[in-house]
Amino acid sequence: MILETLITTVNASKQAHIAPMGVHTDNDNFIILPFRPSATLDNLLETQTAVINYCDDVRIFSGCLTGRRDWPLEATKTIEGYYLQAALAHDELQVERIEDDPVRPKVFCRSVHKSNHKPFSGFNRAQFAVIEAAILVSRLNMLPDEKIRQELDYLTIGFEKTAGSKEREAWNWLMEVIEQHWEKSA
Ligand SMILES: Cc1cc2nc3c(=O)[nH]c(=O)nc-3n(C[C@H](O)[C@H](O)[C@H](O)COP(=O)(O)O)c2cc1C
């Protein structure tokens, strides 16, 4: 199973980095697959630790892809690092081994500590739409404009019916970046 999460890592100077990543999971075993080059990968190699944040504030997914990477953090318990204040829960990870690859290495990790912070309050289609749109933004230079337009048309249906204010803010940040990209390529 792949979970869309926010990974927080630190470098050797304890400077934090936040990035959305799809994490492969099977109970307490996780595989993080960063495309090179990646600050997350650099930090994983440097400190051998990471945090998976389970988070329904989709502004953080959208924010990280639109230049808004500064989100409130809390210190972790068992590893040197941080989790997101907005996380509903988090897993503190230790790297076990790395399968290197010139394009997308596999970083195998094990959870050494779990914490629950807030209750899960149900599924929301606008949150799903923002996450899908954030993935489109992360691939803007790889996908044809027509494909992006088609996917956005579909995502807009669920988004418009179900979004709250956080989802609208997150969506608007992504749409600004997509429109700027289209203006540049027009
Ligand atoms: C939901 C979601 C899942 C993503 N999953 C991955 C992933 O598994 N690997 C990856 O390299 N980038 C992924 N991305 C894109 C990264 O978040 C983005 O490119 C980021 O800047 C990674 O580089 P960094 O480690 O240097 O921050 C994902 C983006 C989104 C919105």
The ligand as a Gaussian input file, in Angstrom:
#p B3LYP/6-31G(d) Opt

LIG

0 1
 C        1.336000      13.524000      -2.818000
 C        2.747000      13.651000      -3.322000
 C        3.573000      12.540000      -3.321000
 C        4.907000      12.638000      -3.771000
 N        5.719000      11.539000      -3.735000
 C        7.007000      11.656000      -4.097000
 C        7.888000      10.541000      -4.011000
 O        7.501000       9.428000      -3.612000
 N        9.178000      10.737000      -4.367000
 C        9.647000      11.959000      -4.803000
 O       10.842000      12.089000      -5.097000
 N        8.833000      13.022000      -4.913000
 C        7.536000      12.908000      -4.563000
 N        6.714000      13.989000      -4.668000
 C        7.263000      15.290000      -5.133000
 C        8.089000      15.904000      -4.025000
 O        7.349000      16.226000      -2.886000
 C        8.817000      17.182000      -4.467000
 O        9.367000      17.044000      -5.734000
 C        9.884000      17.487000      -3.467000
 O       10.424000      18.730000      -3.721000
 C       10.933000      16.395000      -3.363000
 O       12.237000      16.861000      -3.323000
 P       13.034000      17.198000      -1.963000
 O       13.279000      15.934000      -1.222000
 O       14.288000      17.836000      -2.500000
 O       12.162000      18.173000      -1.222000
 C        5.384000      13.902000      -4.240000
 C        4.535000      15.012000      -4.249000
 C        3.224000      14.891000      -3.812000
 C        2.340000      16.098000      -3.831000

